[in-house]
């Protein structure tokens, strides 16, 4: 069990790698637009595949305030979501949640990476902290339950 506080962008990027490497069952992400998470990196795509390769449903859920970056600039992530559409989902959060400024990655209900403000790197990493991670999991579930616009990983056309 550990709790660490980070204050720089390089530390935040290392924390993302650390938490994604722990994922075995489920990943929940809430963010502005995934831009600062750099999930397009091949090693991060590979880490996302680990829980998606299981037979569990709901392995990857991503709630975004703005989906334009995902839809227009993240083909590797879109391909991953299309391949694993049976156990992943992305939705754009409703407008009334636009004031929320934090970001989170929740893994397997016991690990969490919480960035406190969308424009600052200050964050905390919780490893094997199920009790301290649970309020964030409940918060993510509440954000997800607010609904929003489902995002398809595939483009429909004629």
Order of alpha helices (4+ residues) and beta strands (2+ residues): beta-alpha-beta-alpha-beta-alpha-alpha-beta-beta-beta-beta-alpha-beta
